[in-house]
Amino acid sequence: MSPLLFSDVKEGLELNPLSYDVNATTVVLGALATRDWRPQHHDYHFATERNGVKDIFLNAPNQAAWFERYVTDWTGAPGRLGRMRFRMKGSVFPGDTMVFTGVVTGAEVDDARCGWVSLDVTLKVGDEVKTTCSARVALPMSDDDNPWSRRGDRWKP
């Protein structure tokens, strides 16, 4: 399969959704991987009795990693994330099914001839938006272009 090129993308393009069933292992391993030892991410009793939430929940770096996965699954290996910002509006718990959706909100070529795509990505559980994200990702301009080879003035995320 050919890599996704900048010319393949237009504003308004909707990305295929990604659905993932969260369990306690998802939450705990994400916290461990990010060295987040705070007990609300691995201790049920602390989370429910001290924090007043229904269960342990995904931490911010874990959610960031899921957003990065969603974007780079779409772009393929040549895509290079330049920037990402997200806003958590609610918690994601074991037993939830996370659904990521995204839409292209813009596409531009910078002065260094790097093709940039802007995305709005949403993480929902059921009908409730849990986190919103905006991302800017570089895509190859041609089959012989590689955003990962850009350095210095040729890389302006």
Rosetta blueprint (number, residue, H / E / L):
1 M L
2 S L
3 P L
4 L L
5 L L
6 F H
7 S H
8 D H
9 V L
10 K L
11 E L
12 G L
13 L L
14 E E
15 L E
16 N E
17 P E
18 L E
19 S E
20 Y E
21 D E
22 V L
23 N L
24 A H
25 T H
26 T H
27 V H
28 V H
29 L H
30 G H
31 A H
32 L H
33 A H
34 T L
35 R L
36 D L
37 W L
38 R L
39 P H
40 Q H
41 H H
42 H L
43 D L
44 Y H
45 H H
46 F H
47 A H
48 T H
49 E H
50 R H
51 N L
52 G L
53 V L
54 K L
55 D L
56 I L
57 F L
58 L L
59 N L
60 A H
61 P H
62 N H
63 Q H
64 A H
65 A H
66 W H
67 F H
68 E H
69 R H
70 Y H
71 V H
72 T H
73 D H
74 W H
75 T H
76 G L
77 A L
78 P L
79 G L
80 R E
81 L E
82 G E
83 R E
84 M E
85 R E
86 F E
87 R E
88 M E
89 K L
90 G L
91 S L
92 V L
93 F L
94 P L
95 G L
96 D L
97 T E
98 M E
99 V E
100 F E
101 T E
102 G E
103 V E
104 V E
105 T E
106 G E
107 A E
108 E E
109 V E
110 D L
111 D L
112 A L
113 R L
114 C L
115 G E
116 W E
117 V E
118 S E
119 L E
120 D E
121 V E
122 T E
123 L E
124 K E
125 V E
126 G L
127 D L
128 E E
129 V E
130 K E
131 T E
132 T E
133 C E
134 S E
135 A E
136 R E
137 V E
138 A E
139 L E
140 P L
141 M L
142 S L
143 D L
144 D L
145 D L
146 N L
147 P H
148 W H
149 S H
150 R L
151 R L
152 G H
153 D H
154 R H
155 W L
156 K L
157 P L
